[in-house]
Amino acid sequence: MCFTMSQNGTVLIVHERKFMALYIISVLEKSDFKVLASLSGLDEIEKLPSGEDPALCIIGSGTPNLSGFCTDLRIRFPASHLVLIDADGLDEMEMLAQDLGIDGCLSIDLAPPLLLAGLHLVAAGTRCFPKTDDADRKIETFRQQRPTLTPREKDVLALIGQGMANKVIARELDISESTVKAHLNAVLRKTGTTNRTQAARWSFENGQRA
């Protein structure tokens, strides 16, 4: 499927959760998008060089003062399209989009090809608000169950939340990479998640700490 982007294909990521930003970057690396910068908040915007507006501004849905945040982005990058990632309650966000000037709202749980397709649609000027899929409902079910993780599983999950790869986690915890994978598989099974990003999100929302 071919999409025609209205601009240069550059992307600005502003996300308050580091592990989410790292996952988004990993997905974008497999596409024709180019990450201009990844920021944790609007206060870092001034560090960016002035120039052409990015095609997309990807925003974390948990951003404080979301309305004012989007207004500031619109003023600084008037030609850019805004899209929320990891939005809870997409139906409600769709209703707010008219007021906030948001062009799309996509779940982080979408398969990477679908997430990229949605981002291309928004970059091309198409408003995109797909409904949440079964992954969201599955996570919500397990969110209520609060499964018990072992101390080592919590250690691994905490480092995954910091965006660390298995090899780095193995060095950090002084265990083998295969042991890290075994702990990760146990975490995925217990939490009902299907990948490390969903597991990190589950950890954040359930207050799990090592």
Secondary structure, 3 states (H helix, E strand, C coil): CCCCCCCCCEEEEECCCHHHHHHHHHHHCCCCCEEEEEECCHHHHHHCCCCCCCCEEEEECCCCCHHHHHHHHHHHCCCCEEEEECCCCHHHHHHHHHHHCCCEEECCCCCHHHHHHHHHHHHCCCCECCCCCHHHHHHHHHHHHCCCCCHHHHHHHHHHHCCCCHHHHHHHHCCCHHHHHHHHHHHHHHHCCCCHHHHHHHHHHHCCCC
